[in-house]
Each structure stands twice: as C-alpha cells, then as structure tokens.
Amino acid sequence: MFEALIVPHRSLPGARWRQPLLVLAGMTWLVGVYFWHIGAWPISAFCGLAGLGVLLLAYLNERAGRASELVMLSADRVRIVRTTPSGQRSEVAISSGWLNVLLEERPGRVPRLLLGVHAQHVEVGTALGDAEKRELASALRDALHRARNPSFGESDR
C-alpha cells in the first residue's frame, strides 16, 4: 500500500566525489613538496597527515552513504528494514491496526518521526531533513487512512 526508501543525502553521488578529492590531494602534495624544498620538512609531514585525514573522511562519508531504510505499509503491518553501511540488515514489524504516526517537535532541531503503537515507538527517517520528515509523515498518515477506510467504488462517494 505504501513504500518509502530513505537514503542519506550525498552532494556528489557515485564516483563523482573522487575528482575533487584527487585535486585536493594533489594540491596538498604540492604544498608539502614546496615546504620540503625550502627546508621546512615538518610542515610537509603535516601536509601528508592532512591528506590522509581527508582521504579517511571521504571514505567514511562514502561508506555512510550505503545505509538505507525501507518503510513498507501493508494492510496488516508496517515493516521497517534498515541496512547499515556495512550491509547488515535489521527488520522491525509493527501491527498497523493501532499505528500512530507522530512528529515529535524539538525546539531548534529537526523533529523526530515516530511510528508506534501505545508506548512502543520506532524512529524512522533519521537521515531526512525537516521538510522531508513532514512530507513522509503526511504520506504515511494518508496511506494509513486509505488502509483503514477502503473505497469500494464510486458508490462510497
């Protein structure tokens, strides 16, 4: 009845992040060589460390982009399938009969989107921004309304 795939936003998708990274690494290497040439070799060592730090952070950023969250609503339950950056999957299933969709407002921060029954709630969409969470909450509420109030043709109108 409803399905949403949530993935972290990446400004440079795929392999397009490698070109700016190579340019930055090349510039760092040139600065390091310059300082080595003028006799300030400790600075060139720090340039090398900075370049390695940039490479490490780029790798961690790309790895974090592999995470995903799939929210699927059927007539009887909601399934939330999470995939970690390392590829491990976990699944949570919640009965949709008494399911609530809550947006927990937090002053100065992005609201939390919670799905749950009674006191058990599961946060979804942690990678989304404010507008995207509100849109997802609205779409989930509409899908739940359609599931709970089925239309059987034009005679219902």
C-alpha positions as CSV (number, residue, x, y, z in Angstrom):
1,M,0.0,0.0,0.0
2,F,2.9,2.3,0.7
3,E,6.7,2.1,0.4
4,A,9.4,4.6,1.0
5,L,13.1,4.1,0.6
6,I,15.2,6.5,2.7
7,V,18.9,7.0,1.9
8,P,21.3,9.7,3.2
9,H,21.7,12.7,1.0
10,R,25.0,12.9,-0.8
11,S,26.0,16.1,-2.7
12,L,28.2,14.2,-5.1
13,P,26.6,10.8,-5.8
14,G,28.5,7.8,-7.0
15,A,32.1,8.2,-8.0
16,R,31.9,11.9,-8.8
17,W,33.4,12.8,-5.4
18,R,36.7,11.3,-6.4
19,Q,37.7,14.1,-8.8
20,P,37.6,16.9,-6.2
21,L,39.3,14.7,-3.8
22,L,42.1,14.0,-6.2
23,V,42.5,17.7,-6.9
24,L,42.7,18.4,-3.1
25,A,45.2,15.6,-2.6
26,G,47.3,17.0,-5.5
27,M,47.3,20.5,-4.0
28,T,48.2,19.1,-0.6
29,W,51.1,17.2,-2.2
30,L,52.4,20.3,-4.0
31,V,52.3,22.3,-0.8
32,G,54.2,19.5,1.0
33,V,56.8,19.3,-1.7
34,Y,57.3,23.1,-1.6
35,F,57.8,23.2,2.1
36,W,60.2,20.2,1.8
37,H,62.1,22.0,-0.9
38,I,62.6,25.1,1.3
39,G,63.7,23.0,4.3
40,A,60.6,23.1,6.4
41,W,60.1,19.3,6.2
42,P,57.9,19.1,9.4
43,I,55.3,21.1,7.6
44,S,55.4,18.7,4.7
45,A,54.8,15.8,7.1
46,F,51.7,17.6,8.5
47,C,50.5,18.1,4.9
48,G,50.8,14.4,4.4
49,L,48.8,13.8,7.6
50,A,46.2,16.2,6.4
51,G,45.9,14.5,3.1
52,L,45.5,11.1,4.8
53,G,42.8,12.6,7.1
54,V,40.9,13.9,4.1
55,L,41.1,10.5,2.4
56,L,39.9,8.8,5.6
57,L,36.9,11.2,6.0
58,A,36.0,10.8,2.3
59,Y,36.0,7.1,2.7
60,L,33.8,7.3,5.9
61,N,31.4,9.6,4.1
62,E,31.1,7.3,1.1
63,R,30.6,4.3,3.4
64,A,27.9,6.1,5.4
65,G,26.1,6.7,2.2
66,R,25.5,3.0,1.8
67,A,23.0,3.0,4.7
68,S,19.3,2.8,3.9
69,E,15.9,2.5,5.5
70,L,12.8,1.0,3.8
71,V,9.4,1.6,5.3
72,M,6.6,-0.6,3.9
73,L,3.0,-0.4,4.8
74,S,0.6,-3.3,4.1
75,A,-2.9,-3.9,5.3
76,D,-1.9,-5.6,8.5
77,R,1.6,-4.2,9.4
78,V,4.4,-1.8,8.8
79,R,7.8,-3.2,8.2
80,I,10.9,-1.1,8.7
81,V,14.0,-2.7,7.1
82,R,17.3,-0.9,8.0
83,T,20.6,-1.6,6.2
84,T,23.8,-0.4,7.9
85,P,26.7,1.0,5.9
86,S,28.4,-2.4,6.3
87,G,25.4,-4.2,4.7
88,Q,23.8,-5.7,7.9
89,R,20.1,-5.7,7.8
90,S,17.6,-5.5,10.6
91,E,13.8,-5.5,10.5
92,V,11.1,-4.3,12.7
93,A,7.4,-5.2,12.1
94,I,4.6,-3.2,13.8
95,S,0.9,-4.0,13.6
96,S,-0.8,-1.3,11.6
97,G,-4.2,-1.6,13.3
98,W,-3.4,0.9,16.0
99,L,-0.4,2.5,14.4
100,N,0.3,6.2,15.1
101,V,2.5,8.5,13.1
102,L,4.0,11.1,15.4
103,L,6.2,14.1,14.7
104,E,8.0,14.9,17.9
105,E,8.9,18.6,17.7
106,R,12.2,19.6,19.3
107,P,13.0,23.3,19.5
108,G,15.8,24.3,17.2
109,R,16.2,20.8,15.8
110,V,14.7,18.6,13.2
111,P,11.6,16.8,14.6
112,R,11.7,13.1,15.2
113,L,9.4,10.9,13.1
114,L,8.0,8.1,15.3
115,L,5.8,5.1,14.3
116,G,4.3,3.1,17.1
117,V,1.6,1.5,19.0
118,H,0.8,2.6,22.6
119,A,4.2,3.2,24.3
120,Q,6.3,1.4,21.8
121,H,7.7,3.7,19.1
122,V,10.3,3.3,16.4
123,E,12.1,6.4,14.9
124,V,12.3,6.4,11.1
125,G,13.8,8.8,8.7
126,T,16.8,9.9,10.8
127,A,18.6,10.8,7.6
128,L,15.9,13.2,6.5
129,G,15.6,16.9,7.0
130,D,12.6,18.8,8.4
131,A,10.6,19.2,5.2
132,E,11.2,15.6,4.1
133,K,10.1,14.2,7.5
134,R,6.9,16.3,7.4
135,E,6.2,15.0,3.9
136,L,6.9,11.4,4.8
137,A,4.7,11.7,7.9
138,S,1.8,13.2,5.8
139,A,2.2,10.4,3.2
140,L,2.2,7.7,5.9
141,R,-0.9,9.2,7.5
142,D,-2.7,9.3,4.2
143,A,-1.7,5.7,3.4
144,L,-2.9,4.6,6.9
145,H,-6.2,6.4,6.3
146,R,-6.7,4.7,3.0
147,A,-5.9,1.3,4.6
148,R,-8.4,1.9,7.4
149,N,-11.1,3.3,5.2
150,P,-11.1,1.4,1.9
151,S,-13.0,2.6,-1.0
152,F,-15.1,0.0,-2.9
153,G,-16.0,2.1,-5.9
154,E,-18.0,5.2,-6.7
155,S,-21.0,4.2,-4.5
156,D,-18.9,5.3,-1.5
157,R,-18.8,8.9,-2.5
